[in-house]
Amino acid sequence: MTKVAPNILSMRLEKTGLFSGDQLSSILNASRDGDASVTEVIVREGYVSEEEYLTALAGVIRASFARLTDLDVAGDVLERLPTKAVFQYNVIPVAFENNALNVAVNDPLDAGLMDALRLAAGTRVRFVLSPAEDIARAIKRFYGVGADTVERMIQDDRFEVSPDEELGKVDIGELDQEASIVKFVNQIIWEACQQGATDIHFEPMEEQLRIRYRVDGVLHQTPVPPQLLRFQAAIISRIKVMANLDIAEKRLPIDGRIGLKVKGRAIDIRVSTMPTVYGESVSLRLLQSGGDFVGLADLGMSERDSELIRQSIHRPNGIVLVTGPTGSGKSTSLYAYLKEINNLDIRIMTAEDPIEYEMTGVNQVLVREEIGLSFSLILRSFLRQDPDVIMVGEIRDQDTAEIAIQASLTGHLVFSTLHTNDASGAFTRLLDMGVEPFLVASAVSSVVAQRLIRRLCPVCRADLEPDMEHLREIGFPIEKLADHKIYTVAGCEKCRSTGFSGRGGIFEVLNVTEDVESLIVNRSSMNVIKQMAVSQGMTVLRDDGWRKVLEGVTVIEEILRVTEEE
């Protein structure tokens, strides 16, 4: 709440020339009666934009306005204002000039703010007006996630690790925990979810506890306070408590899971610990338990590939395989296929490890090898459950492969995954497992190889003047440049200066025709099978990638990164 005499506040706002008399009265009443600052009221009510208001106000109070996008603050400047004051008043020091500390603020009309900052800094203070989001982002960048919590732990010289048995039923966005360690871990998870991270890694180093998020398939180190190392053991213990793991066992790897909500959405977190030289390394895999599923039309396949897959998944039997390395979006594609055919007339059963998404109307079974509940055992049981469609999370051995093939030959449609580099490699992998070639040829209907690529940020992508010689060397279809533009990365606030926003797929769909069946039966090499499929219209991964470049979805470097040379 802004603590300025109404007449002075009204006079300053009036001098900006931005508000009518009625608007001034509303702003004064709202800021006096509520907990919102004047700036927050003006932006919330939509009178003018935050930047327009702060720019005008800067001229009235003889301050300056600045965006903090490319801000670089020296360490000694940051130290001039206590961390506690930074978080208490939501401000950040930006420079020290002429014996005065320049401090970025968003609510300069708070009468007590100048005196409080002058007292905390022990020097003269000058205001620099900045948007609230810029200040929040700069605080996170220079002080680290959870810096206020760590500061409080250091001041108290104590911390608490309290088991919270009901945590799975609580939304961490609404938690008001007193225990500082609890709050810090919640902040880390919350921040990861805000950034759309799929993994969080707590990595003990000799002189720091490094925390990294995997966003769009790439690891990014998140800024954390340097003093965090002294609370390493407590942080790891807190995560173990949340996952119901033995906090005393630090010599062996342990796996567990945490169930909680973030902004109303259920998040299933898979926890894995690993003893290292400097302590236990902990990895968290974030899985959204429910929510919207990607549809077949949203995968980004070409018309040909999409039609082939649609034909395969609407067949009464056969095997549809999705191949690719770990993290290539195989599960997302399988769920998209299931969503396409999931209705009341079809009984679908899945064996998964882990169950990454819960789908209404589908009977999902979690594989638990430790009690003997393996893929092969579940598959055998499925055949006595009268399913129409079976999904096996992964074909790992001959036993599972043969049961899956037997299921397809006895009238079931089977979906599964394999770890191979391309579509033709799936047949070689099955033959290497010991499956008879004639069984593979007659059971498998389609194989989809795929990779995930980072999508260009639509806000800041920039036109690229291509190097024709380089394009020829990498086999880019230069003849298509006449009708298309290609782009390169730039970087903006929207994409956290990475130039990318979200991910999409590139695909290689191999349809098993009679010619391909004949090659499989004769144990032909994967290259021969691939050449046959290409001659019949298959688009290889890299060529599908070039299509995405020409559509402006991604950049050439992304395609080269995720595909192998032909």
C-alpha positions in Angstrom: 0.0 0.0 0.0 1.4 3.4 -1.0 1.9 5.7 2.0 1.8 9.2 0.5 -0.4 12.1 1.5 -3.5 12.0 -0.9 -3.0 15.6 -2.1 0.7 15.0 -3.0 -0.1 11.7 -4.7 -2.9 13.2 -6.6 -0.7 16.2 -7.7 2.1 13.9 -9.0 -0.3 11.7 -10.9 -2.1 14.7 -12.3 1.2 16.1 -13.6 1.7 13.0 -15.7 -1.2 14.1 -17.9 -2.4 10.5 -18.2 -5.5 10.4 -16.0 -8.9 12.0 -15.9 -10.4 13.4 -12.6 -12.5 10.3 -12.1 -9.6 8.0 -12.8 -7.4 9.8 -10.2 -10.2 9.4 -7.6 -10.4 5.6 -8.3 -6.6 5.2 -8.2 -6.4 7.0 -4.8 -9.3 5.0 -3.3 -8.0 1.7 -4.6 -4.4 2.3 -3.3 -5.6 3.6 0.0 -8.1 0.8 0.7 -6.2 -2.2 -0.7 -2.7 -3.8 -0.5 -1.8 -2.9 -4.1 0.6 -0.2 -5.0 -0.3 2.7 -7.3 1.5 1.1 -10.2 -0.3 -2.2 -9.6 -3.7 -0.4 -9.5 -3.0 1.5 -12.7 -1.9 -1.6 -14.6 -4.6 -3.8 -13.2 -7.4 -1.4 -14.2 -5.9 -0.9 -17.6 -5.7 2.9 -17.6 -2.3 3.0 -19.4 0.5 0.6 -19.9 3.1 0.2 -17.1 5.9 1.5 -19.3 3.9 4.6 -20.4 3.0 5.4 -16.7 6.5 4.9 -15.3 8.1 6.9 -18.2 5.7 9.9 -17.5 6.1 9.7 -13.8 9.9 9.6 -14.1 9.7 13.1 -15.7 7.5 14.4 -12.9 9.7 13.2 -10.0 13.0 13.8 -11.8 14.0 10.2 -11.9 14.9 8.1 -14.9 13.1 5.1 -16.6 15.0 2.0 -17.7 14.3 -1.5 -18.9 16.6 -4.0 -17.2 16.7 -6.5 -20.1 20.5 -6.3 -20.7 21.4 -5.2 -17.2 24.9 -6.0 -15.9 25.5 -5.2 -12.3 28.9 -5.4 -10.6 29.2 -7.6 -7.4 30.2 -4.7 -5.2 27.1 -2.7 -6.3 24.8 -5.6 -5.3 26.5 -5.9 -1.9 25.7 -2.2 -1.1 22.0 -3.1 -0.5 21.3 -6.0 1.9 19.5 -9.0 0.4 16.7 -8.7 2.9 15.9 -5.2 1.6 16.0 -6.3 -2.0 13.3 -8.9 -1.4 11.3 -6.9 1.2 10.8 -3.9 -1.1 11.1 -5.7 -4.5 14.0 -3.5 -5.7 17.5 -4.0 -7.1 20.6 -1.8 -7.1 21.8 -1.2 -10.6 24.8 1.2 -10.3 26.8 3.3 -7.9 27.6 6.8 -9.3 28.6 10.1 -7.7 28.3 8.7 -4.2 24.7 7.6 -4.8 23.2 4.2 -5.2 20.9 3.9 -8.2 18.1 1.5 -7.3 15.4 0.2 -9.7 12.0 0.5 -8.2 8.4 0.0 -9.4 6.5 1.9 -6.7 8.4 5.2 -6.3 5.3 6.9 -4.7 5.7 4.9 -1.5 6.8 7.7 0.9 8.7 5.4 3.2 10.7 3.6 0.4 13.4 6.2 -0.1 14.2 6.5 3.6 14.2 2.7 4.1 16.6 2.2 1.2 18.8 5.0 2.3 19.0 3.6 5.8 19.7 0.0 4.5 22.3 1.1 2.0 24.0 3.7 4.3 24.3 6.1 1.4 22.3 8.4 -0.9 19.8 6.7 -3.1 18.5 7.6 -6.6 15.4 6.0 -8.1 15.4 4.3 -11.5 11.8 3.4 -12.5 11.5 -0.1 -14.1 8.6 -2.5 -14.8 7.9 -5.0 -12.0 8.6 -8.0 -14.3 12.0 -6.6 -15.2 12.9 -6.2 -11.5 11.7 -9.7 -10.6 13.7 -11.2 -13.5 16.9 -9.3 -12.5 16.6 -10.3 -8.8 16.3 -13.9 -9.9 19.3 -13.6 -12.2 21.6 -11.9 -9.8 20.5 -13.3 -6.4 19.3 -16.7 -7.5 16.1 -18.6 -7.0 15.1 -18.7 -3.3 17.7 -16.2 -2.2 15.4 -14.6 0.3 14.8 -18.0 1.9 18.5 -18.8 2.1 19.1 -15.4 3.6 16.6 -16.1 6.3 18.2 -19.5 7.0 21.6 -17.8 7.4 20.2 -15.1 9.7 18.3 -17.7 11.9 21.3 -20.0 11.8 18.8 -22.9 11.9 16.6 -24.8 9.6 13.9 -27.3 9.8 13.2 -30.5 7.8 9.6 -31.5 8.6 7.9 -34.4 7.0 4.7 -33.3 5.4 2.5 -36.4 4.9 -0.3 -34.5 3.2 1.9 -32.7 0.7 0.6 -34.7 -2.2 -2.9 -33.2 -1.6 -1.7 -29.6 -1.4 -1.0 -27.1 -4.2 2.6 -25.8 -3.6 1.6 -22.5 -5.2 -0.6 -22.0 -2.1 1.8 -23.3 0.6 2.8 -20.9 3.3 5.5 -23.0 4.9 7.4 -21.7 7.9 10.2 -24.2 7.5 12.8 -22.5 5.3 14.1 -25.7 3.7 10.6 -26.7 2.8 10.0 -23.3 1.2 13.2 -23.4 -0.7 12.6 -26.8 -2.3 9.1 -25.7 -3.2 10.5 -22.6 -4.8 12.9 -24.6 -7.0 10.1 -27.0 -8.1 7.7 -24.0 -8.7 10.3 -22.2 -10.8 11.0 -25.3 -12.9 7.3 -25.7 -13.7 7.1 -22.0 -14.6 9.9 -22.5 -17.1 8.4 -25.7 -18.5 11.3 -27.8 -17.4 11.1 -31.6 -17.7 14.0 -32.3 -15.2 15.6 -30.8 -12.2 19.2 -31.8 -11.3 20.7 -31.1 -7.8 24.5 -31.6 -8.4 26.9 -31.3 -5.5 30.2 -29.8 -6.5 33.3 -29.0 -4.5 32.4 -25.4 -3.9 28.7 -25.2 -4.8 25.4 -27.0 -5.1 24.6 -26.7 -8.7 20.9 -26.8 -9.8 20.1 -27.2 -13.4 16.8 -27.4 -15.3 16.3 -29.2 -18.6 14.1 -26.9 -20.8 13.3 -27.9 -24.4 15.8 -30.7 -24.1 18.7 -28.5 -23.2 20.2 -28.1 -19.7 20.3 -24.6 -18.2 21.9 -23.7 -14.9 19.6 -21.8 -12.7 21.1 -19.0 -10.5 21.1 -19.9 -6.8 22.7 -18.1 -3.9 26.4 -19.0 -3.4 25.7 -19.8 0.3 23.5 -22.7 -0.7 26.2 -25.3 -0.3 26.0 -25.2 3.5 22.4 -26.3 3.3 23.0 -29.1 0.8 22.4 -32.0 3.2 19.2 -30.5 4.5 17.9 -29.9 0.9 18.6 -33.4 -0.1 17.0 -34.7 3.0 13.9 -32.7 2.4 13.5 -34.1 -1.1 13.9 -37.6 0.3 11.2 -36.9 2.9 8.8 -35.7 0.2 9.5 -39.0 -1.8 9.2 -41.2 1.4 12.8 -42.4 1.0 15.2 -43.4 3.8 17.2 -40.2 4.6 19.8 -42.2 6.4 20.8 -44.2 3.3 23.4 -42.2 1.5 25.6 -44.9 0.1 23.3 -46.5 -2.5 21.1 -45.1 -5.3 17.4 -44.9 -4.4 14.3 -44.2 -6.4 11.0 -42.7 -5.3 8.2 -40.4 -6.4 6.5 -37.3 -5.2 2.9 -36.3 -6.0 1.9 -32.7 -5.7 0.0 -29.9 -7.5 1.4 -26.8 -9.2 -1.1 -24.1 -10.2 -3.9 -26.7 -9.9 -2.3 -29.3 -12.2 -1.2 -32.6 -10.8 2.6 -33.2 -11.2 4.1 -36.6 -10.7 7.8 -36.3 -9.8 10.2 -39.2 -10.2 13.1 -38.9 -7.8 16.5 -40.6 -8.3 19.5 -40.3 -6.0 23.1 -41.2 -6.7 26.0 -41.0 -4.3 28.9 -38.9 -5.7 32.2 -37.7 -4.5 30.8 -34.5 -2.9 27.5 -35.9 -1.7 24.2 -37.2 -3.2 23.2 -36.1 -6.6 19.4 -35.9 -7.0 17.4 -35.9 -10.3 13.7 -35.0 -10.5 11.7 -35.9 -13.6 8.5 -33.8 -13.8 5.6 -35.6 -15.3 2.2 -34.0 -15.7 -0.3 -36.6 -14.5 -3.2 -35.2 -16.4 -4.3 -32.5 -18.7 -4.4 -32.0 -22.4 -2.9 -34.6 -24.7 -1.2 -33.8 -28.0 -3.4 -35.0 -30.9 -2.2 -36.8 -34.0 -2.8 -33.6 -36.0 -0.6 -31.6 -33.6 2.5 -33.8 -34.0 3.6 -31.9 -37.1 3.8 -34.8 -39.5 3.6 -34.3 -43.2 0.3 -35.1 -45.0 1.8 -38.4 -46.3 3.2 -39.6 -43.0 0.0 -38.5 -41.1 -2.2 -40.5 -43.5 0.0 -43.6 -43.3 -0.1 -43.6 -39.5 -3.8 -42.9 -39.4 -4.3 -46.0 -41.6 -2.1 -48.1 -39.4 -3.7 -47.2 -36.0 -7.2 -47.8 -37.4 -6.3 -51.4 -38.4 -7.7 -54.2 -36.3 -4.3 -55.8 -35.8 -0.5 -55.3 -36.4 2.3 -53.6 -34.6 3.1 -49.9 -34.8 6.6 -49.1 -33.5 8.0 -45.7 -32.5 11.8 -45.5 -32.4 14.3 -43.0 -31.3 16.8 -42.3 -28.5 15.7 -41.3 -25.0 14.0 -38.0 -24.9 12.8 -38.0 -28.5 9.1 -37.8 -27.7 8.2 -41.4 -28.3 5.7 -41.5 -25.4 4.0 -38.3 -26.6 3.5 -39.9 -30.0 2.1 -43.1 -28.6 -0.4 -41.2 -26.4 -1.4 -39.1 -29.5 -2.2 -42.4 -31.3 -4.2 -43.7 -28.4 -6.1 -40.4 -28.2 -7.0 -40.8 -31.8 -8.6 -44.2 -31.4 -9.8 -44.0 -27.8 -13.6 -44.5 -27.6 -16.2 -46.6 -25.9 -16.1 -49.3 -28.5 -12.4 -50.1 -28.0 -10.7 -51.7 -24.9 -7.2 -50.3 -24.6 -4.7 -51.7 -22.1 -1.1 -50.3 -21.5 2.0 -51.6 -19.7 4.2 -48.6 -18.9 7.4 -47.8 -16.9 6.6 -45.2 -15.7 3.0 -44.1 -16.5 3.8 -40.7 -17.8 0.3 -39.5 -18.4 -3.0 -40.8 -17.1 -5.6 -41.1 -19.9 -9.3 -41.4 -19.2 -10.8 -44.6 -20.6 -7.5 -46.5 -20.8 -6.5 -49.4 -18.5 -2.9 -48.5 -17.5 -0.6 -50.9 -15.6 2.7 -49.8 -14.0 5.6 -52.2 -14.6 7.2 -53.2 -11.3 10.3 -55.4 -12.0 11.2 -55.6 -8.3 8.1 -57.8 -7.6 8.3 -59.7 -10.9 5.6 -57.6 -12.7 7.5 -57.3 -16.0 6.4 -56.3 -19.4 6.2 -59.9 -20.6 4.2 -61.0 -17.6 1.7 -58.1 -18.0 1.5 -58.8 -21.8 0.6 -62.5 -21.1 -2.1 -61.4 -18.7 -3.4 -58.8 -21.2 -4.2 -61.5 -23.7 -6.7 -63.0 -21.2 -8.3 -59.6 -20.6 -10.0 -59.3 -24.0 -8.2 -56.1 -25.2 -8.6 -54.6 -28.7 -5.5 -52.4 -28.4 -2.3 -53.0 -26.3 0.5 -50.6 -25.7 3.8 -51.8 -24.4 6.0 -49.0 -23.1 9.1 -50.6 -24.6 10.2 -53.9 -26.2 13.3 -54.8 -24.2 13.9 -58.5 -24.8 13.0 -61.5 -26.9 10.2 -62.7 -24.6 8.4 -59.3 -24.8 8.9 -59.0 -28.5 7.5 -62.5 -29.2 4.4 -62.0 -27.0 3.8 -58.6 -28.7 4.1 -60.2 -32.1 1.8 -63.1 -31.1 -0.7 -60.6 -29.8 -0.7 -58.8 -33.2 -1.1 -62.0 -35.1 -4.1 -63.1 -33.0 -6.1 -60.0 -33.8 -4.8 -57.2 -31.5 -3.4 -53.8 -32.5 -0.1 -53.3 -30.6 1.8 -50.1 -30.0 5.4 -50.0 -28.6 8.8 -48.4 -28.8 12.4 -49.4 -29.6 15.7 -47.6 -29.1 17.0 -47.4 -32.7 18.4 -44.5 -34.7 16.1 -44.8 -37.7 13.0 -46.7 -38.8 14.8 -49.5 -40.8 16.9 -50.2 -37.7 13.8 -51.5 -35.9 13.8 -54.7 -37.9 17.5 -55.4 -37.3 16.9 -54.9 -33.6 14.0 -57.4 -33.5 16.0 -59.9 -35.4 19.0 -59.5 -33.1 16.7 -60.2 -30.2 16.1 -63.7 -31.7 12.6 -63.1 -33.3 12.1 -65.1 -36.5 12.2 -62.9 -39.7 8.8 -64.1 -41.0 7.1 -63.2 -37.8 8.6 -59.7 -37.9 7.6 -59.2 -41.5 4.0 -60.3 -41.0 3.4 -58.6 -37.7 4.9 -55.1 -38.1 2.8 -52.6 -40.1 4.6 -49.3 -39.6 7.7 -47.9 -37.9 8.0 -44.3 -37.0 11.5 -42.9 -36.2 11.5 -39.4 -34.7 13.5 -36.7 -33.0 12.6 -33.6 -31.1 13.7 -30.2 -32.3 13.5 -26.8 -30.6 11.0 -24.4 -32.2 12.1 -20.9 -33.1 10.6 -18.2 -30.9 8.0 -16.5 -33.1 8.5 -13.1 -31.4 12.2 -12.6 -32.2 13.2 -15.0 -35.0 15.4 -13.2 -37.6 15.7 -13.5 -41.4 18.8 -15.5 -42.5 20.8 -14.8 -45.6 22.0 -18.4 -46.3 25.5 -19.5 -47.2 24.8 -21.4 -50.5 28.0 -23.4 -50.4 27.3 -24.6 -46.8 23.7 -25.5 -47.8 25.0 -27.6 -50.7 27.5 -29.4 -48.4 24.7 -30.5 -46.0 22.3 -31.5 -48.8 19.7 -28.7 -48.2 17.1 -28.5 -51.0 18.3 -25.1 -52.3 15.8 -25.1 -55.2 13.0 -24.6 -52.7 14.4 -21.3 -51.3 12.7 -19.4 -54.1 9.4 -19.9 -52.4 10.4 -19.8 -48.7 12.3 -17.8 -46.2 14.6 -19.3 -43.6 15.3 -17.9 -40.2 17.9 -17.8 -37.4 17.8 -17.3 -33.7 17.8 -13.9 -32.0 16.7 -14.0 -28.4 14.2 -11.9 -26.4 12.6 -11.8 -23.0 9.8 -14.1 -24.1 12.2 -17.0 -24.9 14.7 -16.2 -22.0 17.2 -15.0 -24.7 17.6 -18.6 -26.1 15.9 -17.9 -29.4 13.7 -21.0 -29.0 10.2 -21.6 -27.5 8.9 -25.1 -27.2 9.6 -28.3 -29.1 8.2 -30.1 -32.1 9.0 -33.4 -33.9 10.6 -34.5 -37.2 9.5 -37.9 -38.5 10.4 -40.8 -40.7 7.5 -43.2 -41.4 8.3 -46.6 -42.9 5.3 -48.4 -44.2 5.8 -52.2 -44.4 4.9 -53.1 -48.0 5.2 -56.5 -49.7 8.7 -55.5 -51.0 9.8 -54.5 -47.5 8.4 -57.7 -46.1 10.4 -59.7 -48.6 13.6 -57.9 -47.6 13.0 -58.6 -43.9 12.4 -62.3 -44.5 15.7 -62.5 -46.4 17.4 -60.7 -43.5 18.5 -57.8 -45.7 20.6 -55.1 -44.1 18.9 -52.0 -42.7 20.4 -49.8 -45.5 18.8 -52.0 -48.2 15.5 -51.8 -46.4 15.8 -48.0 -46.1 16.7 -47.6 -49.8 13.6 -49.6 -50.7 11.4 -47.5 -48.4 12.8 -44.2 -49.8 12.2 -45.4 -53.3 8.5 -46.0 -52.3 8.1 -42.4 -51.0 9.5 -42.5 -47.4 10.9 -39.2 -46.2 14.0 -39.6 -44.0 14.5 -37.7 -40.8 16.8 -35.0 -42.2 14.6 -34.3 -45.2 11.6 -33.9 -42.9 13.8 -31.5 -40.9 14.5 -29.4 -44.0 10.7 -29.2 -44.4 10.5 -27.7 -40.9 13.3 -25.2 -41.7 11.5 -24.1 -44.9 8.3 -23.7 -42.9 10.1 -21.3 -40.5 9.6 -23.7 -37.5 13.3 -24.2 -36.7 16.9 -23.5 -37.8 19.3 -25.5 -39.9 21.6 -26.1 -36.9 18.8 -27.9 -34.9 18.3 -30.4 -37.7 22.1 -31.0 -38.0 22.2 -31.5 -34.2 19.5 -34.2 -33.9 20.0 -36.1 -37.2 22.9 -38.2 -38.4 24.6 -37.9 -41.8 22.9 -39.9 -44.5 
